[in-house]
Amino acid sequence: MRIRYFAGAADAAGREEGSLAGPITLGALRTALTAEHGAEFARVLGRCSLLVDGSRLTDDDTVPDAATVDVLPPFAGG
């Protein structure tokens, strides 16, 4: 699956894109991303929304191998 990191998530991950083999549950994906990118990324990830092909899933839902996952930190502004 394609992982796209935005804003602070990209900074913490040190990249704007990555990939991971699936299928995998969303909860397992969070765990895998934390293991790959470390404690600072885990702190940021805790505040992020994850969209799978544009939709929100629960941690128990399966993310298909061909999915695009967007890691979106909270946005502020006006």
Backbone as a printed PyTorch tensor [residue, N CA C, xyz], in Angstrom:
tensor([[[  0.8330,  -1.1740,   0.0000],
         [  0.0000,   0.0000,   0.0000],
         [  0.8830,   1.2430,   0.0000]],

        [[  0.3170,   2.2930,  -0.5060],
         [  1.0280,   3.5730,  -0.5740],
         [  0.6710,   4.3870,   0.6670]],

        [[  1.6950,   4.9010,   1.3600],
         [  1.5010,   5.7320,   2.5370],
         [  1.9540,   7.1410,   2.1780]],

        [[  1.0810,   8.1170,   2.3550],
         [  1.4410,   9.5180,   2.0930],
         [  1.4100,  10.2790,   3.4130]],

        [[  2.5050,  10.9600,   3.7150],
         [  2.6390,  11.7330,   4.9440],
         [  2.5090,  13.2160,   4.6090]],

        [[  1.7590,  13.9570,   5.4180],
         [  1.5370,  15.3670,   5.1750],
         [  2.0250,  16.2060,   6.3640]],

        [[  2.5110,  17.4040,   6.0570],
         [  2.8760,  18.4310,   7.0440],
         [  3.7820,  17.8520,   8.1410]],

        [[  3.3830,  17.9860,   9.4110],
         [  4.1970,  17.5260,  10.5360],
         [  4.4590,  16.0330,  10.5220]],

        [[  3.5550,  15.2560,   9.9560],
         [  3.7770,  13.8080,   9.8530],
         [  4.9230,  13.5200,   8.8860]],

        [[  5.0000,  14.2840,   7.8010],
         [  6.1040,  14.1220,   6.8480],
         [  7.4190,  14.5210,   7.4970]],

        [[  7.4030,  15.5930,   8.2590],
         [  8.6190,  16.0190,   8.9680],
         [  9.0880,  14.9430,   9.9330]],

        [[  8.1670,  14.3880,  10.7150],
         [  8.5230,  13.3730,  11.7110],
         [  8.9750,  12.0700,  11.0550]],

        [[  8.3760,  11.7210,   9.9190],
         [  8.7530,  10.4860,   9.2160],
         [ 10.0210,  10.6640,   8.3950]],

        [[ 10.3570,  11.9280,   8.0750],
         [ 11.5310,  12.1780,   7.2500],
         [ 11.3040,  11.8930,   5.7820]],

        [[ 10.0490,  11.8370,   5.3800],
         [  9.7020,  11.5780,   3.9770],
         [  8.2510,  11.9530,   3.7370]],

        [[  7.9000,  12.0660,   2.4870],
         [  6.5220,  12.3880,   2.1280],
         [  5.7300,  11.1630,   1.6940]],

        [[  6.4260,  10.0850,   1.3550],
         [  5.7610,   8.8630,   0.9060],
         [  6.5230,   7.6370,   1.3390]],

        [[  5.7960,   6.5410,   1.4500],
         [  6.3960,   5.2540,   1.7360],
         [  5.4560,   4.1600,   1.2750]],

        [[  5.8140,   2.9320,   1.5800],
         [  4.9510,   1.8150,   1.2140],
         [  5.0410,   0.7340,   2.2690]],

        [[  4.0360,  -0.1170,   2.2760],
         [  3.9750,  -1.2220,   3.2170],
         [  3.1300,  -2.3120,   2.5680]],

        [[  3.5020,  -3.5450,   2.7770],
         [  2.7250,  -4.6670,   2.2380],
         [  1.4720,  -4.8770,   3.0730]],

        [[  0.3970,  -5.2010,   2.4410],
         [ -0.8620,  -5.4790,   3.1110],
         [ -1.4010,  -6.7900,   2.5780]],

        [[ -2.5750,  -7.1560,   2.9180],
         [ -3.4930,  -6.4260,   3.7740],
         [ -3.0620,  -6.4840,   5.2350]],

        [[ -3.4860,  -5.4640,   5.9840],
         [ -3.1260,  -5.3160,   7.3880],
         [ -4.2280,  -4.4990,   8.0570]],

        [[ -4.4790,  -4.7270,   9.3340],
         [ -5.4770,  -3.8990,  10.0120],
         [ -4.9060,  -2.4990,  10.2100]],

        [[ -5.7880,  -1.5340,  10.3710],
         [ -5.3380,  -0.1650,  10.5870],
         [ -4.5350,  -0.0620,  11.8750]],

        [[ -4.9340,  -0.7810,  12.9120],
         [ -4.1830,  -0.7800,  14.1720],
         [ -2.7780,  -1.3360,  13.9830]],

        [[ -2.6480,  -2.4200,  13.2290],
         [ -1.3300,  -3.0010,  12.9480],
         [ -0.5010,  -2.0580,  12.0790]],

        [[ -1.1550,  -1.3200,  11.2000],
         [ -0.4510,  -0.3300,  10.3760],
         [  0.1350,   0.7580,  11.2600]],

        [[ -0.6380,   1.2460,  12.2170],
         [ -0.1200,   2.2640,  13.1570],
         [  1.1170,   1.7280,  13.8830]],

        [[  1.0480,   0.4870,  14.3390],
         [  2.1710,  -0.1390,  15.0500],
         [  3.3870,  -0.2530,  14.1360]],

        [[  3.1840,  -0.6610,  12.9000],
         [  4.2920,  -0.8090,  11.9470],
         [  4.9340,   0.5390,  11.6360]],

        [[  4.1230,   1.5790,  11.4660],
         [  4.6730,   2.9100,  11.1750],
         [  5.4640,   3.4460,  12.3620]],

        [[  4.9770,   3.2040,  13.5700],
         [  5.6960,   3.6270,  14.7710],
         [  7.0300,   2.9000,  14.8750]],

        [[  7.0470,   1.6020,  14.6090],
         [  8.2940,   0.8350,  14.6600],
         [  9.2850,   1.3220,  13.6070]],

        [[  8.7820,   1.6980,  12.4410],
         [  9.6530,   2.1500,  11.3570],
         [ 10.2310,   3.5350,  11.6110]],

        [[  9.4280,   4.4400,  12.1780],
         [  9.8330,   5.8450,  12.2600],
         [ 10.2050,   6.3330,  13.6510]],

        [[  9.9230,   5.5930,  14.7120],
         [ 10.4030,   5.9430,  16.0340],
         [  9.4570,   6.7600,  16.9040]],

        [[  9.9670,   7.1420,  18.0690],
         [  9.1690,   7.7690,  19.1250],
         [  8.6060,   9.1300,  18.7360]],

        [[  9.3790,   9.9550,  18.0810],
         [  8.8790,  11.2770,  17.6850],
         [  7.7190,  11.1300,  16.7120]],

        [[  7.8440,  10.2200,  15.7640],
         [  6.7480,   9.9810,  14.8320],
         [  5.5260,   9.4460,  15.5760]],

        [[  5.7300,   8.5670,  16.5400],
         [  4.6160,   8.0150,  17.3170],
         [  3.8500,   9.1330,  18.0250]],

        [[  4.5600,  10.1150,  18.5380],
         [  3.9230,  11.2520,  19.2030],
         [  3.0410,  12.0140,  18.2150]],

        [[  3.5630,  12.2480,  17.0200],
         [  2.7990,  12.9460,  15.9820],
         [  1.6370,  12.0760,  15.5020]],

        [[  1.8910,  10.8030,  15.2720],
         [  0.8710,   9.8900,  14.7720],
         [ -0.3410,   9.8380,  15.7030]],

        [[ -0.1090,   9.9600,  16.9960],
         [ -1.1980,   9.9400,  17.9680],
         [ -2.2040,  11.0570,  17.7700]],

        [[ -1.7970,  12.1160,  17.0980],
         [ -2.6900,  13.2490,  16.8400],
         [ -3.2170,  13.2650,  15.4050]],

        [[ -2.7810,  12.3200,  14.5980],
         [ -3.1220,  12.3110,  13.1750],
         [ -4.4010,  11.5280,  12.8800]],

        [[ -5.0230,  11.9050,  11.7750],
         [ -6.0950,  11.1090,  11.1860],
         [ -5.4850,  10.2710,  10.0780]],

        [[ -5.9750,   9.0580,   9.9380],
         [ -5.5490,   8.2020,   8.8430],
         [ -6.7500,   7.9760,   7.9350]],

        [[ -6.5990,   8.3430,   6.6840],
         [ -7.6440,   8.1230,   5.7010],
         [ -7.1870,   7.0380,   4.7360]],

        [[ -8.0290,   6.0580,   4.5370],
         [ -7.7340,   4.9520,   3.6260],
         [ -8.6080,   5.1320,   2.3930]],

        [[ -7.9590,   5.4230,   1.2830],
         [ -8.6820,   5.7220,   0.0470],
         [ -9.7690,   6.7690,   0.2940]],

        [[ -9.4400,   7.7640,   1.1280],
         [-10.3440,   8.8810,   1.3900],
         [-11.3690,   8.6500,   2.4820]],

        [[-11.3570,   7.4820,   3.1270],
         [-12.3520,   7.1620,   4.1570],
         [-11.6760,   6.8490,   5.4800]],

        [[-12.3940,   7.1310,   6.5520],
         [-11.9120,   6.7640,   7.8840],
         [-12.2900,   5.3170,   8.1730]],

        [[-11.3760,   4.5920,   8.7880],
         [-11.6280,   3.2180,   9.2130],
         [-11.3620,   3.1150,  10.7070]],

        [[-11.8510,   2.0510,  11.3330],
         [-11.5060,   1.7830,  12.7160],
         [-10.2190,   0.9610,  12.7480]],

        [[ -9.5980,   0.8620,  13.9100],
         [ -8.3440,   0.1150,  14.0340],
         [ -8.5080,  -1.3610,  13.7020]],

        [[ -9.7250,  -1.8900,  13.7830],
         [ -9.9710,  -3.3000,  13.4820],
         [-10.2160,  -3.5580,  11.9980]],

        [[-10.4510,  -2.5060,  11.2190],
         [-10.7110,  -2.6630,   9.7930],
         [ -9.4300,  -3.0060,   9.0360]],

        [[ -9.5840,  -3.7710,   7.9720],
         [ -8.4460,  -4.1810,   7.1540],
         [ -8.1770,  -3.1770,   6.0520]],

        [[ -6.9120,  -2.8230,   5.9140],
         [ -6.4620,  -1.9290,   4.8450],
         [ -5.9470,  -2.8260,   3.7180]],

        [[ -6.5510,  -2.7350,   2.5300],
         [ -6.1140,  -3.5850,   1.4170],
         [ -4.7130,  -3.2200,   0.9250]],

        [[ -4.0720,  -4.1610,   0.2950],
         [ -2.7160,  -3.9720,  -0.2130],
         [ -2.6320,  -2.8300,  -1.2230]],

        [[ -3.6620,  -2.6350,  -2.0220],
         [ -3.6310,  -1.6130,  -3.0760],
         [ -4.1080,  -0.2450,  -2.6060]],

        [[ -4.3470,  -0.0640,  -1.3130],
         [ -4.8960,   1.1870,  -0.7800],
         [ -3.8560,   2.3010,  -0.7480]],

        [[ -4.3700,   3.5290,  -0.7030],
         [ -3.5590,   4.6990,  -0.4070],
         [ -3.9840,   5.1980,   0.9660]],

        [[ -3.0100,   5.3310,   1.8630],
         [ -3.2700,   5.7780,   3.2270],
         [ -2.6540,   7.1650,   3.3840]],

        [[ -3.4700,   8.1280,   3.7900],
         [ -3.0000,   9.4780,   4.0510],
         [ -2.8800,   9.6850,   5.5480]],

        [[ -1.6990,  10.1250,   5.9990],
         [ -1.4400,  10.4210,   7.4060],
         [ -1.5230,  11.9370,   7.5360]],

        [[ -2.6240,  12.4020,   8.1600],
         [ -2.9420,  13.8250,   8.1960],
         [ -2.9220,  14.3600,   9.6280]],

        [[ -1.9660,  15.2290,   9.9520],
         [ -1.9830,  15.8550,  11.2650],
         [ -3.1330,  16.8670,  11.3360]],

        [[ -3.4730,  17.3060,  12.5470],
         [ -4.5320,  18.3050,  12.6580],
         [ -4.1250,  19.5810,  11.9280]],

        [[ -5.0790,  20.1820,  11.2820],
         [ -4.8330,  21.4230,  10.5540],
         [ -5.3740,  22.5810,  11.3670]],

        [[ -4.6570,  23.6850,  11.3340],
         [ -5.0950,  24.9080,  12.0050],
         [ -5.0100,  26.0480,  11.0120]],

        [[ -5.6880,  27.0680,  11.3130],
         [ -5.6200,  28.2390,  10.4450],
         [ -6.9800,  28.8650,  10.3010]],

        [[ -7.0420,  29.8230,   9.4370],
         [ -8.3220,  30.4800,   9.3020],
         [ -8.4060,  31.3210,   8.0700]]])
